[in-house]
Amino acid sequence: MTVDAILFPSADAPPNGNAKPAPAEAAALLADFVEVLIPGEGDWPSAATVGVQAMLATRLFEDLGRGHFARLATAIIAAGGPFAGRSEEERVAIVQRFEATEPALFGWVRDAAYIAYYENPFVGAVINAQGHPYDVRPHLKGYPLAPFDVERQTPRHGRGHFIATADVRRVDTSTLDLETERTQAWGLKR
Amino acid sequence: MTKNEPCDVLIIGAGATGSLAATVLARAGLDVLCLEQGDWVEPGDHPHYSADWTWQRRTNWNSDVNKRHHPDDYPVVSDSSQVLMWNGVGGSTNVYGAIWPRYRPSDFRKQDEHGLQPNWPIAYEDVAPFYEAADRMIGVSGLAGDTAMPPREKPPTRPLPFTRAAGRLAQAFDKLDWHWWPAEAGVISENYDGRPACNGCGICNGCPRGSMSKYSLSIWPKALAAGARLRTHARVLRIEKGLDGRATGALFLDRNTGITEFQPARLVIVAANGVGTPRLLLASDNLANQSDQVGRNLLHHTLVSSEMWVEESIDSHMGYVASLISREFAETDTSRGFVNGFNFNCLTSTSSAGEVAAGWITETKAPWGRDHHRWFERHFGHCIGIHAIGDDLPNPENRVSLDPSITDKDGIPVAWLHYQPGENDKRMMNYMLDRLVDIAEAAGAFEYKLQDYRDKDGVYRTPAWHMIGTCRMGGDPETSVVNKWNQSWDVPNLFIVDGSVLATGGVVNPTPTISALALRAATYIRDNFRELSGTTRSAAA
């Protein structure tokens, strides 16, 4: 299989005439991309250091299909990639352009990269080092939590009531105008 | 086609209610056969043991049938709701969260209260003993003594650990002078019935330990020990009816062999959930539908949500997903501008660091780039989620129907699902969102975000765990599908025991009530089987 077939299987031609990265270059493109998404800082390893690009590539193939890997490469290149030899400011600008022009694809890839990053045991260790008892596989051992203390933790506020079956009475709905008034603005768009 | 030997009771669907009915009836010595289109879900099949469990619950373990690609599923096309269910032994208890509150007495009397919903033909008091019995069978945790609810027995196990998120919320509710109570859960806090106590891992989408009641681990062993038979990969194509108006059995496809078989039965119980049951009845020549109510009045509950972040580190990724319940607004108060009420199902947080960054119930996401880790450190372990869940009014146009021309690969028409909130529901959700803001402010949150589940086009795309009301119970054959014993008005040896029979939705997660009603119906069938196996008339209301 040719590099074009791997990177651009659904396209007649690469997105620009000169962009024909070899597989190793394509892998580097992805590594550079996730490095911009989650750079290393302090004890935090970068996404590329813990291999997020490998997981991302696998999930792209598995969940979206080969064509979407080509879409990703195409979008990054169309946004000004590849990243090699660029300053940090320029790298950030490439990703910003990608985010603006392909928001749905970018969102999927960003979320997948985040999840892959925080699945990583090295990243889990940093969370632990910050004082959180976090486990990337918590189901195996669970988390130690003190049992509910009935004596101490039972609410004493005395609030709350219910209407018993025999006490249900007709309420006056005449002022609600549910049949005639229509709420146009509801939810967060108010 | 193969014709099998007749059984006493044929149960269609091996989920929560099918398993409870099978247990009751097999223990009575009846010959019970259950047909389940899906497979067993073994503990090792769950994603919980894998490091990529977060990814899996977004993909192959997604609760939404339209976001995973599982061969046991059937197509459900929805123009609105996210359709959450699992098709297999144990049904949706393989992926649910098992928050376990009960209905209130007024939930059964809405016709009396305001006239915009029907009364049930039964009262809270008719169901109460079965709540207790179901809780003992299933294994739950909670605390008696809540003055916002009728008195109840002490739950089989004490409440789950009172997390720091719960403590923070309790302070906020106290400040507001609002009711709160430790959450009831279909999760055991102590070893119970041969199953281990919850270990607080927080991955509360089903539980392969069985600490959260996954009915394939908690109930099915009882049914099988009592002699019930269960055939998996058996997809029912239609229920057949005889000239005497009685159901004769069901035609089903053995998905392993590809052979179609007919299973005769003296009595048929449908337990296929609020979508699967109306789909099957409608596909069976409009069975049990003289009222034209099959599939109509689909209820999901009104649902809006929030996330808030507090300065104090509360390690809210640990522990059972629900923390408190508030029943402050559960009853109707028309001064709010609408009828019916709602509860707050207060959560902890997601147990996944990846979901903290990639977005949980409000889709709040960490920024990418240099600010990423600063944002993560500020938000991880500081989050509390809340769902506000209310009683939506029925609308006959909110419904499950059949596609007139498209069928699945087994020849069953594809199910269509339409749901749109009404005027009262919208007013309630606005009010709920405002109260969620009150809670965030009372909790001293440094940040909060609301979720109204509307997409960019304004369509309400609720995560529809609760698919109820589509074969509702009632006292009048003209306006309901089943009578007070879950018996079809039209087909006297046909019973429906899943959530489709709920006439109103209450302000709570419905599985406890659905389970209690299934136990009640099964007990009635058990006690009246001789008559039911021959009668051509349903019991009166």
Interface residues (C-beta under 8 A of the other chain):
Chain A: V36 L37 I38 P39 E41 G42 W44 R59 D63 V92 V95 R110 D111 A112 Y114 I115 A116 Y117 Y118 E119 P121 V123 G124 I127 Q130 G131 H132 P133 Y134 V136 R137 P138 H139 L140 K141 G142 Y143 P144 L145 A146 P147 F148 D149 V150 Q153 T154 P155 H157 G158 R159 G160 H161 F162 I163 A164 T165 V168 R169 R170 V171 D172 T173 T175 L176 L178 E181 R182 T183 W186 G187 L188 K189 R190
Chain B: H48 Y49 S50 A51 D52 W53 T54 W55 R58 T59 R104 P105 S106 F108 R109 D112 E113 H114 G115 L116 A123 Y124 E125 L143 G145 D146 T147 A148 M149 P150 R158 P159 L160 P161 F162 T163 A170 D174 D177 W178 H179 W180 W181 P182 S189 C198 N199 G200 C201 G202 I203 P208 R209 V304 S313 D315 H317 M318 G319 R327 E328 A330 E331 T332 T334 G337 F338 V339 S351 S352 A353 G354 E355 V356 A357 A358 G359 K365 A366 W368 G369 R370 H372 H373 E377 F380 G381 E423 N424 K426 R427 M429 N430 L433 L450 D452 Y453 R454 G458 Y460
